[in-house]
């Protein structure tokens, strides 16, 4: 058992607190990881606001990289001293999805069995089974993916959630490739990552859509070829115009990625597709949201596919090392996603910057 500093959300909507927590020694199938960096994601804010569930207190943080300090019995894939990126989907290898070879759809992903606690013994709920706004955390060993130790922790740790979600939405879910056109609606961290993934796959044109010119500029730097300010122009008409200017006869983009998670933007994405085009929903809606007035004949008549992308349909053991290699080769600019490096005591201030900040923040990254 160790005692370390960590950031928790004790009650719905209350400011986060820096406290001391207890981290158990790893049991069978578990690992203790010394955290080096952890991105501040909107999902952490959702936890603090009670938007995930009411299992307070939460140990926040999940986009992390660090070094394995200790492993429990039966762990063979990682060892003390390994530099790892944490993921929140440790596959089981035994469910029907895993047995048919679709490990990225594992129906029985798991976390550490032991609980980290406050000093008084109160059990903590780790965000996405990780809880990495902490000097050290306890996870299932399968949540650790070994990557090149020369990579910058602040950059590659972001593969643990948002960046992987966006890149995977484009490449894994959307099947983006050379000769295909792409539109991305919503250019926050996940949307810009979808732009970067589309550029990596060789798509053209890559159309970025947002209401914030500064976010559009970030998308341009990561590979967008066309920018659409949807506060000033109809994004559906503009996506269709741009696609037709490149591919004669096109009636929209081959792949449209919705990275907002709202009915109105999903509907825009639906109608901005070319015939037989693919719509990928990677933005996370709230349970009450519905898409009104969508004629079923339009769903049938336009063909194609309507997909949702959960964690970019990634398989961490396959995707993380590959993307880290591309980063080290200079082909994937993960550094561009790190807007600022902050201390563990600055998480609450980072949450405030997510709304109404003078400059857009792709990611604030806690450095430990």
Buried (B, 14 or more C-beta within 10 A) or exposed (E): EBEBBBBBBBEEEEEBBBBEBBBBEBEEBBBBBBBBBBBBBBBBBBBBEBBBEEEBBBBBBBBBBBBBBBBBEEBEBBEEEBBBBBBBBBBBEEBEBBEEEBBBBBEEBBBBEBBBBBEEEBEBBBBBBBBBBBBBBBBBBBBBBBBEEEBBBBBBBBBBBBBBBBBBBBBBBBBBBEEBBBBBBBBBBBBBBBBBBBBBBEBBBBBBBBBBEEBBBBBBEBBBBBBBBBEEEEBBEBBBBBBBEBBEEBBBBBBBBBBBBBBEBBBBBBBBBBEEBBBBBBBBBEEEEEEEEBEEEEEEEBEBBBBBBBBBBBBBBEBBBEBBBBBBEEEBBBEBBBBBEBEBEBBBEBBEBBEEEEEBBBBBBBBB
